[in-house]
Amino acid sequence: MAKIKTTAVFPIIVAAILSLSAKAETTKSGGGHWVSAWSDAVHTPLPFPDLPASPVIENQTIRMVVRPTLGGERLRIRFSNGFGTTAIVIGAAHVALLSKGAQIIPESDRVLTFSGKASVSIPPGAPMLSDPVDFKVPAFAEVAISIYLPGKTPASTTHFWAQRETYISGPGDFTSQVDIPNATVRTSWYWLSNVEVWSSDQTGATVAFGDSITDGVGAKQGEYSDWPDMLAERLANDHGTFGLAVLNEGIGGNRILRDGAGVSALARFDRDVLAQPGVISLIILEGINDIGFPHMRPRQLPDGTTPKEGPFSGEVVSAQDLIAGLQQIIERAHQHGIRVFGATLTPYEGADYYSEDGEVTRQAVNQWIRTSGAFDAVFDFDAAVRDPNHPARFREDCQSGDHLHPSAAGYKAIAAAVDLSVLRSYRAGGKKK
């Protein structure tokens, strides 16, 4: 075997090392980073009696539609088995741009892989990232994510209130098909938690963290008239703003201090905020369910009897309890360089669980949000939608009918109450422009 002179090889090795170092430095300083462009807050099926049962999928395809608020040319998908007790197997997964209904644009279709393989087993409690794929997606384009589950799989990790319809096939793998014929239509997402795009270092994400008012209950599905989506559109139309996604991490019925509709805000904070790539700021609007649930009216049981007390009557919270919970969220976010913007709690007189005691608590919490200085800034959502002649109630045009959830006009007013200059004044990493 011929001998290789070390004097000849050494310069080549040195040059290779320097080249790799230069590439690493370029990536570190300006090569870009992963940013969450769309996300939802996963949870167990909601325990409310009027809701449909979560499906069990077997030898079927699920096609879910999402709308990222930040564009890119390379993406990856994060799935979640966060609340499963056994592993789930995804037999195939695809991503494509949506055409209409359940139909995709065929030439945009891409296979998703996991460490180079077309299928993956996700352990109980775990997330799973797909491999990155070249896929050009404009901001606000609808994206279809299709997964095939070959084995019997209860939908234990879900998000009930999707902004767009989900399509469930009959038997078979339809992940690569243009359409899903005779699909069952649901209004939830299953095992899907993030769409992440590779973007410049100047881009970032803001998390909208809250309950059903953030989730968009009261808005018509498919119209993207929830306040986080409307805020994202305001940012996109504001040409002075660097790239900033808005992530909807609301869960209908969620509370700050107690589990129930999803785990508490304090318990899910790490997964839904800190684990998201590219997050630089957080808007929190939560606490109205903590106040209202203990005053919920008893409902008639299946046997025809009505309990004397509601199911949460022993869980009354004080304003100080809620303030302490908010302070925890502020501190935990600040430890990670995330700026925290407080949103005042919106009116709710006329809602099923309204009480005068609860209104006193809401007003006390709002007073603290406005005046304590604990937040990096405050957005006054309460002032944006309340009736000036009856401040405990929504303006009639701003509520959807239950005096708790905003209408499309109410959500627009809430989105308009966010000062874009505050969001614009900080780049990724919390640095001023």
Secondary structure, DSSP 8 states (H G I E B T S, - for coil): -----HHHHHHHHHHHHHHHHHHHHHHHHHS-EEEEEEE---BS----TTS----EESSEEEEEEE--SS-EEEEEEEEE-TT-SS-EEE-EEEEEEEEETTEE-GGG-EE--BTTBS-EEE-TT-EEE---EEEEE-TT--EEEEEEE-S-EE--SEESS-SS-EEEEEES--TTSS--TT-EEES-EESEEEEEEEE-TT-EEEEEEESHHHHTTTS-TTS--SHHHHHHHHHHH-TTS--EEEEEEE-TT--SS--SSSS-HHHHHIIIIITSTTEEEEEEE--HHHHHGGG------TTS---SS-TTTT----HHHHHHHHHHHHHHHHTTT-EEEEE-----TTSTT--HHHHHHHHHHHHHHHHS--SSEEE-HHHHHEETTEEEEE-GGGB-SSSSSB-HHHHHHHHHTS-HHHHHTB-GGG-B-
